[in-house]
Amino acid sequence: MIFRQFWSNQHQVVKNTFIASVLVIVAALLLYFYKFDGDITGFFRIGSVLPLSPYLKGQHVLVHQGEIGYDGQQFLSIALDPWLQNQDSLETFDSPKYRYRRILYPLLGYLLSLGNRNLIPYVLVVINCLCIILLVFFIGLDMHKHQQPVWQSLLVLVVPGIWIILSFSTADLLSSLLLAIAIYCYRSHKNIYTSISLSLACLTREPMLLVWLGFLLTSIYERKRQQMLHLFWAWIPPVAWNIYVLFRFSDRGTSGIRENFGWPLAGIADKISQLVTNGLQAKNLFEAYSFALLILMFVGIILITRQRLKDNRAIVSSVIAYGLMLAFSTKTILGYFLDYSRVYVDVYLLLLLSISSKHYLKTIPIALSSLLTITFLLAHS
């Protein structure tokens, strides 16, 4: 009986991963053929304000006139010239000092395409598709390990930020996958893999250094000496890379800190004021629902971790890091649901990864996010 139950749960992880694979492939193909008319550059939301990468000139590129473009445009420019050897590549960035620090996603696109610039846009999209599928797999593994309902890993697919990131080809999915792997490895006492995952996550998005610090403090509190030792070296590669970028591009743009982060709670106050001022318009109600849902994710994690704090310390440290980021976020991040749903996508995933005996505390908030996901996909199609 025990063996049969074990195999059933393991089988469910594989089954969920297969279902996720089919849905992600279908969604990506629909976007590619229907939304972007077979033009892979549509995934990168390229605007006309900034110059095109020199390696895109002469090619058919889907350009949105009058727009500055989205972050995916910047990642594509880096992937096409990861060492920034072409001087014209620098002109494609709004701030090289800020953009180049997030090197892992575009570098991975370059390496996996073997430097073939015709393949790079496709590879970057495939990487994000694989990240969604692997998120379902690793969250399912973690749920199986801790006797949580394994089917809940499929709720990854109703998180709105997942599809926003896929549609705009930003690095957040890779960062989220590495965080999920780090949590799984930390709970499984795989010290080296935990540290490697966090180090790579920090090379994907530098705010992940806060999450790394949370893991370090958690391992100190739990007296995990070996984990502490490994985490002490995990910060070296991302910090060294950030220092290199800041020195190399000291006079090229800003670090992004002042634009994205300010006085504590000021951005949240501005957001609430905006929602109240704009009244009962449909777009504003949707925005209010989206922002309230993000706050609900934090509340759900707090309720769960209060019940089983010992099992959720890695989750607590991570959500504290994201809570601090939210408290200091400016309207640059909080102004529009596309932005904060993407930046704080990990909060949804941390709720899923929380170990709870009251499963509705996870399923209800995440299920409520399906409305946002459906609305975004319909509007974006």
FISEGU-191912 format. One record per residue (C-alpha): residue number from 1; residue in three letters; z, y, x. Coordinates in nm, 3 decimals. Layout:
REM residues N
k | r | zz | yy | xx
NUM | ALA | Z | Y | X
...
END
This chain:
REM residues 381
k | r | zz | yy | xx
1 | MET | 0.000 | 0.000 | 0.000
2 | ILE | 0.092 | 0.244 | 0.280
3 | PHE | -0.228 | 0.162 | 0.473
4 | ARG | -0.436 | 0.208 | 0.159
5 | GLN | -0.280 | 0.549 | 0.091
6 | PHE | -0.335 | 0.653 | 0.456
7 | TRP | -0.703 | 0.555 | 0.443
8 | SER | -0.744 | 0.726 | 0.107
9 | ASN | -0.614 | 1.054 | 0.248
10 | GLN | -0.826 | 1.025 | 0.563
11 | HIS | -1.126 | 0.944 | 0.347
12 | GLN | -1.054 | 1.255 | 0.141
13 | VAL | -1.069 | 1.472 | 0.455
14 | VAL | -1.414 | 1.333 | 0.538
15 | LYS | -1.526 | 1.363 | 0.178
16 | ASN | -1.415 | 1.727 | 0.158
17 | THR | -1.595 | 1.803 | 0.484
18 | PHE | -1.915 | 1.646 | 0.350
19 | ILE | -1.893 | 1.846 | 0.026
20 | ALA | -1.833 | 2.165 | 0.225
21 | SER | -2.132 | 2.085 | 0.448
22 | VAL | -2.366 | 2.049 | 0.152
23 | LEU | -2.245 | 2.367 | -0.019
24 | VAL | -2.257 | 2.575 | 0.299
25 | ILE | -2.608 | 2.456 | 0.386
26 | VAL | -2.731 | 2.529 | 0.033
27 | ALA | -2.571 | 2.875 | 0.036
28 | ALA | -2.717 | 2.959 | 0.378
29 | LEU | -3.065 | 2.844 | 0.276
30 | LEU | -3.049 | 3.044 | -0.048
31 | LEU | -2.954 | 3.355 | 0.146
32 | TYR | -3.228 | 3.291 | 0.401
33 | PHE | -3.515 | 3.218 | 0.164
34 | TYR | -3.413 | 3.410 | -0.150
35 | LYS | -3.207 | 3.708 | -0.037
36 | PHE | -3.369 | 3.772 | 0.301
37 | ASP | -3.721 | 3.641 | 0.226
38 | GLY | -3.720 | 3.407 | 0.523
39 | ASP | -3.618 | 3.680 | 0.770
40 | ILE | -3.320 | 3.564 | 0.978
41 | THR | -3.237 | 3.921 | 1.081
42 | GLY | -3.128 | 3.983 | 0.721
43 | PHE | -2.801 | 3.808 | 0.804
44 | PHE | -2.708 | 4.087 | 1.046
45 | ARG | -2.735 | 4.391 | 0.812
46 | ILE | -2.930 | 4.601 | 1.060
47 | GLY | -2.937 | 4.974 | 0.992
48 | SER | -3.185 | 5.242 | 1.096
49 | VAL | -2.935 | 5.489 | 1.244
50 | LEU | -2.872 | 5.309 | 1.574
51 | PRO | -3.162 | 5.201 | 1.798
52 | LEU | -3.278 | 4.842 | 1.777
53 | SER | -3.206 | 4.604 | 2.063
54 | PRO | -3.496 | 4.622 | 2.311
55 | TYR | -3.536 | 4.248 | 2.258
56 | LEU | -3.608 | 4.299 | 1.886
57 | LYS | -3.876 | 4.562 | 1.929
58 | GLY | -4.218 | 4.443 | 1.829
59 | GLN | -4.070 | 4.178 | 1.601
60 | HIS | -4.037 | 4.181 | 1.224
61 | VAL | -3.683 | 4.300 | 1.154
62 | LEU | -3.521 | 4.362 | 0.815
63 | VAL | -3.389 | 4.719 | 0.851
64 | HIS | -3.182 | 4.905 | 0.593
65 | GLN | -3.297 | 5.264 | 0.600
66 | GLY | -3.032 | 5.535 | 0.626
67 | GLU | -2.756 | 5.288 | 0.716
68 | ILE | -2.564 | 5.263 | 1.042
69 | GLY | -2.564 | 4.885 | 1.002
70 | TYR | -2.281 | 4.635 | 1.000
71 | ASP | -2.087 | 4.464 | 1.278
72 | GLY | -2.333 | 4.174 | 1.283
73 | GLN | -2.599 | 4.407 | 1.423
74 | GLN | -2.375 | 4.479 | 1.722
75 | PHE | -2.300 | 4.110 | 1.782
76 | LEU | -2.670 | 4.028 | 1.772
77 | SER | -2.742 | 4.299 | 2.030
78 | ILE | -2.479 | 4.152 | 2.263
79 | ALA | -2.607 | 3.796 | 2.213
80 | LEU | -2.960 | 3.906 | 2.305
81 | ASP | -2.831 | 4.059 | 2.630
82 | PRO | -2.478 | 3.922 | 2.693
83 | TRP | -2.451 | 4.072 | 3.043
84 | LEU | -2.592 | 4.408 | 2.921
85 | GLN | -2.836 | 4.421 | 3.212
86 | ASN | -3.092 | 4.619 | 3.015
87 | GLN | -2.986 | 4.983 | 2.998
88 | ASP | -3.151 | 5.018 | 2.657
89 | SER | -2.911 | 4.756 | 2.518
90 | LEU | -2.623 | 5.000 | 2.561
91 | GLU | -2.793 | 5.250 | 2.331
92 | THR | -2.775 | 5.002 | 2.042
93 | PHE | -2.394 | 5.019 | 2.021
94 | ASP | -2.184 | 5.275 | 1.841
95 | SER | -1.908 | 5.208 | 2.098
96 | PRO | -1.967 | 4.961 | 2.387
97 | LYS | -1.599 | 4.990 | 2.487
98 | TYR | -1.499 | 4.851 | 2.148
99 | ARG | -1.781 | 4.606 | 2.068
100 | TYR | -1.816 | 4.432 | 2.403
101 | ARG | -1.453 | 4.320 | 2.403
102 | ARG | -1.537 | 4.065 | 2.131
103 | ILE | -1.755 | 3.857 | 2.358
104 | LEU | -1.706 | 3.491 | 2.261
105 | TYR | -1.915 | 3.475 | 1.941
106 | PRO | -2.229 | 3.642 | 2.082
107 | LEU | -2.191 | 3.465 | 2.418
108 | LEU | -2.166 | 3.130 | 2.240
109 | GLY | -2.485 | 3.217 | 2.050
110 | TYR | -2.664 | 3.291 | 2.377
111 | LEU | -2.541 | 2.977 | 2.555
112 | LEU | -2.612 | 2.737 | 2.268
113 | SER | -2.963 | 2.876 | 2.232
114 | LEU | -3.012 | 2.826 | 2.609
115 | GLY | -3.103 | 3.192 | 2.638
116 | ASN | -3.402 | 3.161 | 2.401
117 | ARG | -3.395 | 3.498 | 2.228
118 | ASN | -3.609 | 3.374 | 1.939
119 | LEU | -3.344 | 3.116 | 1.857
120 | ILE | -3.034 | 3.334 | 1.906
121 | PRO | -3.020 | 3.483 | 1.551
122 | TYR | -3.053 | 3.134 | 1.402
123 | VAL | -2.786 | 2.992 | 1.631
124 | LEU | -2.540 | 3.269 | 1.542
125 | VAL | -2.583 | 3.192 | 1.171
126 | VAL | -2.546 | 2.817 | 1.236
127 | ILE | -2.224 | 2.881 | 1.431
128 | ASN | -2.073 | 3.055 | 1.129
129 | CYS | -2.187 | 2.775 | 0.897
130 | LEU | -2.024 | 2.519 | 1.127
131 | CYS | -1.705 | 2.727 | 1.138
132 | ILE | -1.672 | 2.708 | 0.758
133 | ILE | -1.727 | 2.333 | 0.760
134 | LEU | -1.480 | 2.279 | 1.045
135 | LEU | -1.224 | 2.500 | 0.873
136 | VAL | -1.232 | 2.262 | 0.577
137 | PHE | -1.200 | 1.968 | 0.818
138 | PHE | -0.907 | 2.096 | 1.025
139 | ILE | -0.717 | 2.237 | 0.727
140 | GLY | -0.768 | 1.900 | 0.557
141 | LEU | -0.633 | 1.721 | 0.865
142 | ASP | -0.329 | 1.945 | 0.869
143 | MET | -0.268 | 1.888 | 0.498
144 | HIS | -0.297 | 1.513 | 0.546
145 | LYS | -0.053 | 1.522 | 0.837
146 | HIS | 0.207 | 1.711 | 0.634
147 | GLN | 0.155 | 1.523 | 0.306
148 | GLN | -0.003 | 1.814 | 0.125
149 | PRO | -0.278 | 1.762 | -0.137
150 | VAL | -0.583 | 1.714 | 0.084
151 | TRP | -0.826 | 1.832 | -0.185
152 | GLN | -0.686 | 2.184 | -0.138
153 | SER | -0.885 | 2.221 | 0.185
154 | LEU | -1.189 | 2.277 | -0.037
155 | LEU | -1.025 | 2.600 | -0.155
156 | VAL | -1.153 | 2.748 | 0.172
157 | LEU | -1.485 | 2.775 | -0.012
158 | VAL | -1.350 | 3.017 | -0.274
159 | VAL | -1.209 | 3.264 | -0.022
160 | PRO | -1.429 | 3.576 | -0.052
161 | GLY | -1.405 | 3.673 | 0.314
162 | ILE | -1.567 | 3.343 | 0.415
163 | TRP | -1.895 | 3.431 | 0.242
164 | ILE | -1.882 | 3.798 | 0.340
165 | ILE | -1.863 | 3.697 | 0.706
166 | LEU | -2.144 | 3.443 | 0.671
167 | SER | -2.366 | 3.702 | 0.497
168 | PHE | -2.309 | 3.969 | 0.763
169 | SER | -2.276 | 3.743 | 1.072
170 | THR | -1.954 | 3.877 | 1.220
171 | ALA | -1.717 | 3.695 | 1.458
172 | ASP | -1.425 | 3.650 | 1.218
173 | LEU | -1.508 | 3.293 | 1.114
174 | LEU | -1.496 | 3.172 | 1.473
175 | SER | -1.163 | 3.347 | 1.518
176 | SER | -1.030 | 3.192 | 1.195
177 | LEU | -1.139 | 2.843 | 1.302
178 | LEU | -0.968 | 2.880 | 1.638
179 | LEU | -0.648 | 2.997 | 1.466
180 | ALA | -0.655 | 2.698 | 1.229
181 | ILE | -0.705 | 2.463 | 1.526
182 | ALA | -0.418 | 2.634 | 1.711
183 | ILE | -0.183 | 2.585 | 1.414
184 | TYR | -0.285 | 2.220 | 1.378
185 | CYS | -0.238 | 2.157 | 1.751
186 | TYR | 0.093 | 2.345 | 1.763
187 | ARG | 0.233 | 2.133 | 1.482
188 | SER | 0.097 | 1.820 | 1.651
189 | HIS | 0.261 | 1.914 | 1.985
190 | LYS | -0.076 | 1.942 | 2.161
191 | ASN | 0.037 | 2.220 | 2.391
192 | ILE | -0.272 | 2.270 | 2.605
193 | TYR | -0.512 | 2.271 | 2.309
194 | THR | -0.291 | 2.520 | 2.125
195 | SER | -0.308 | 2.759 | 2.419
196 | ILE | -0.682 | 2.714 | 2.474
197 | SER | -0.753 | 2.780 | 2.107
198 | LEU | -0.543 | 3.097 | 2.104
199 | SER | -0.696 | 3.220 | 2.429
200 | LEU | -1.047 | 3.174 | 2.290
201 | ALA | -0.945 | 3.338 | 1.961
202 | CYS | -0.831 | 3.645 | 2.155
203 | LEU | -1.171 | 3.659 | 2.328
204 | THR | -1.327 | 3.659 | 1.982
205 | ARG | -1.110 | 3.934 | 1.832
206 | GLU | -0.861 | 4.123 | 2.045
207 | PRO | -0.606 | 4.172 | 1.757
208 | MET | -0.545 | 3.798 | 1.792
209 | LEU | -0.327 | 3.889 | 2.091
210 | LEU | -0.061 | 3.976 | 1.831
211 | VAL | -0.092 | 3.625 | 1.688
212 | TRP | -0.065 | 3.481 | 2.041
213 | LEU | 0.257 | 3.678 | 2.088
214 | GLY | 0.388 | 3.537 | 1.760
215 | PHE | 0.319 | 3.182 | 1.878
216 | LEU | 0.494 | 3.255 | 2.207
217 | LEU | 0.804 | 3.392 | 2.035
218 | THR | 0.805 | 3.095 | 1.797
219 | SER | 0.788 | 2.846 | 2.085
220 | ILE | 1.073 | 3.032 | 2.259
221 | TYR | 1.283 | 3.017 | 1.941
222 | GLU | 1.207 | 2.646 | 1.895
223 | ARG | 1.275 | 2.582 | 2.266
224 | LYS | 0.936 | 2.422 | 2.325
225 | ARG | 0.939 | 2.469 | 2.701
226 | GLN | 0.602 | 2.308 | 2.773
227 | GLN | 0.434 | 2.509 | 2.500
228 | MET | 0.588 | 2.828 | 2.637
229 | LEU | 0.454 | 2.758 | 2.983
230 | HIS | 0.101 | 2.703 | 2.854
231 | LEU | 0.111 | 3.008 | 2.630
232 | PHE | 0.212 | 3.221 | 2.930
233 | TRP | -0.131 | 3.164 | 3.089
234 | ALA | -0.325 | 3.181 | 2.762
235 | TRP | -0.315 | 3.562 | 2.755
236 | ILE | -0.470 | 3.602 | 3.102
237 | PRO | -0.844 | 3.551 | 3.019
238 | PRO | -0.854 | 3.783 | 2.714
239 | VAL | -0.641 | 4.054 | 2.875
240 | ALA | -0.847 | 4.038 | 3.195
241 | TRP | -1.168 | 4.065 | 2.991
242 | ASN | -1.035 | 4.360 | 2.790
243 | ILE | -0.933 | 4.543 | 3.109
244 | TYR | -1.278 | 4.479 | 3.259
245 | VAL | -1.454 | 4.618 | 2.950
246 | LEU | -1.228 | 4.924 | 2.931
247 | PHE | -1.298 | 5.008 | 3.295
248 | ARG | -1.671 | 4.931 | 3.280
249 | PHE | -1.725 | 5.145 | 2.969
250 | SER | -1.447 | 5.400 | 3.017
251 | ASP | -1.680 | 5.683 | 2.914
252 | ARG | -1.882 | 5.494 | 2.650
253 | GLY | -1.718 | 5.522 | 2.310
254 | THR | -1.365 | 5.455 | 2.193
255 | SER | -1.136 | 5.153 | 2.194
256 | GLY | -1.135 | 5.138 | 1.813
257 | ILE | -0.757 | 5.169 | 1.787
258 | ARG | -0.742 | 5.524 | 1.651
259 | GLU | -1.019 | 5.460 | 1.401
260 | ASN | -0.871 | 5.139 | 1.262
261 | PHE | -0.497 | 5.191 | 1.299
262 | GLY | -0.271 | 5.490 | 1.236
263 | TRP | 0.069 | 5.578 | 1.098
264 | PRO | 0.257 | 5.289 | 0.930
265 | LEU | 0.180 | 5.251 | 0.556
266 | ALA | -0.035 | 5.567 | 0.554
267 | GLY | -0.353 | 5.367 | 0.500
268 | ILE | -0.195 | 5.164 | 0.219
269 | ALA | -0.072 | 5.485 | 0.055
270 | ASP | -0.423 | 5.631 | 0.079
271 | LYS | -0.565 | 5.314 | -0.073
272 | ILE | -0.326 | 5.319 | -0.369
273 | SER | -0.395 | 5.689 | -0.423
274 | GLN | -0.769 | 5.618 | -0.421
275 | LEU | -0.731 | 5.339 | -0.676
276 | VAL | -0.519 | 5.556 | -0.907
277 | THR | -0.751 | 5.857 | -0.877
278 | ASN | -1.071 | 5.665 | -0.953
279 | GLY | -0.936 | 5.542 | -1.286
280 | LEU | -1.075 | 5.264 | -1.505
281 | GLN | -1.426 | 5.240 | -1.369
282 | ALA | -1.548 | 4.883 | -1.332
283 | LYS | -1.605 | 4.917 | -0.958
284 | ASN | -1.256 | 5.062 | -0.910
285 | LEU | -1.094 | 4.788 | -1.118
286 | PHE | -1.271 | 4.529 | -0.905
287 | GLU | -1.146 | 4.706 | -0.593
288 | ALA | -0.790 | 4.717 | -0.731
289 | TYR | -0.806 | 4.345 | -0.814
290 | SER | -0.930 | 4.265 | -0.464
291 | PHE | -0.659 | 4.467 | -0.288
292 | ALA | -0.383 | 4.335 | -0.516
293 | LEU | -0.499 | 3.981 | -0.442
294 | LEU | -0.466 | 4.039 | -0.068
295 | ILE | -0.107 | 4.155 | -0.122
296 | LEU | -0.049 | 3.848 | -0.342
297 | MET | -0.149 | 3.625 | -0.049
298 | PHE | 0.126 | 3.778 | 0.162
299 | VAL | 0.375 | 3.734 | -0.125
300 | GLY | 0.272 | 3.370 | -0.168
301 | ILE | 0.330 | 3.297 | 0.200
302 | ILE | 0.672 | 3.465 | 0.188
303 | LEU | 0.777 | 3.257 | -0.114
304 | ILE | 0.659 | 2.932 | 0.046
305 | THR | 0.804 | 2.991 | 0.392
306 | ARG | 1.143 | 3.091 | 0.249
307 | GLN | 1.170 | 2.742 | 0.102
308 | ARG | 1.059 | 2.550 | 0.412
309 | LEU | 1.098 | 2.788 | 0.703
310 | LYS | 1.141 | 2.514 | 0.963
311 | ASP | 0.802 | 2.363 | 0.876
312 | ASN | 0.622 | 2.698 | 0.866
313 | ARG | 0.739 | 2.895 | 1.169
314 | ALA | 0.391 | 2.912 | 1.322
315 | ILE | 0.262 | 3.043 | 0.987
316 | VAL | 0.543 | 3.300 | 0.968
317 | SER | 0.470 | 3.435 | 1.316
318 | SER | 0.099 | 3.464 | 1.236
319 | VAL | 0.149 | 3.635 | 0.901
320 | ILE | 0.396 | 3.880 | 1.059
321 | ALA | 0.120 | 3.974 | 1.305
322 | TYR | -0.123 | 4.032 | 1.019
323 | GLY | 0.143 | 4.214 | 0.819
324 | LEU | 0.190 | 4.458 | 1.105
325 | MET | -0.185 | 4.507 | 1.127
326 | LEU | -0.204 | 4.575 | 0.753
327 | ALA | 0.086 | 4.821 | 0.768
328 | PHE | -0.093 | 5.026 | 1.036
329 | SER | -0.447 | 4.990 | 0.899
330 | THR | -0.634 | 5.308 | 0.812
331 | LYS | -0.887 | 5.367 | 0.535
332 | THR | -1.158 | 5.258 | 0.783
333 | ILE | -1.043 | 4.901 | 0.714
334 | LEU | -0.883 | 4.941 | 0.373
335 | GLY | -1.146 | 5.164 | 0.216
336 | TYR | -1.371 | 4.888 | 0.079
337 | PHE | -1.314 | 4.525 | -0.016
338 | LEU | -1.596 | 4.399 | 0.209
339 | ASP | -1.403 | 4.524 | 0.510
340 | TYR | -1.043 | 4.420 | 0.446
341 | SER | -1.146 | 4.090 | 0.283
342 | ARG | -1.319 | 4.009 | 0.611
343 | VAL | -1.057 | 4.147 | 0.851
344 | TYR | -0.770 | 3.973 | 0.667
345 | VAL | -0.949 | 3.651 | 0.576
346 | ASP | -0.692 | 3.462 | 0.784
347 | VAL | -0.415 | 3.556 | 0.540
348 | TYR | -0.585 | 3.346 | 0.272
349 | LEU | -0.617 | 3.058 | 0.518
350 | LEU | -0.256 | 3.091 | 0.633
351 | LEU | -0.149 | 3.051 | 0.271
352 | LEU | -0.350 | 2.728 | 0.252
353 | LEU | -0.194 | 2.605 | 0.577
354 | SER | 0.161 | 2.676 | 0.457
355 | ILE | 0.362 | 2.361 | 0.391
356 | SER | 0.504 | 2.372 | 0.039
357 | SER | 0.655 | 2.139 | -0.218
358 | LYS | 0.539 | 2.379 | -0.492
359 | HIS | 0.164 | 2.349 | -0.462
360 | TYR | 0.087 | 2.600 | -0.737
361 | LEU | 0.209 | 2.876 | -0.505
362 | LYS | -0.109 | 2.809 | -0.306
363 | THR | -0.357 | 2.697 | -0.569
364 | ILE | -0.305 | 2.983 | -0.817
365 | PRO | -0.351 | 3.278 | -0.574
366 | ILE | -0.646 | 3.115 | -0.399
367 | ALA | -0.806 | 3.017 | -0.731
368 | LEU | -0.779 | 3.378 | -0.844
369 | SER | -0.988 | 3.479 | -0.545
370 | SER | -1.281 | 3.275 | -0.682
371 | LEU | -1.364 | 3.566 | -0.914
372 | LEU | -1.417 | 3.791 | -0.611
373 | THR | -1.628 | 3.527 | -0.440
374 | ILE | -1.852 | 3.469 | -0.740
375 | THR | -1.895 | 3.843 | -0.797
376 | PHE | -1.985 | 3.903 | -0.433
377 | LEU | -2.235 | 3.615 | -0.419
378 | LEU | -2.403 | 3.725 | -0.743
379 | ALA | -2.418 | 4.088 | -0.632
380 | HIS | -2.545 | 3.990 | -0.288
381 | SER | -2.813 | 3.755 | -0.416
END
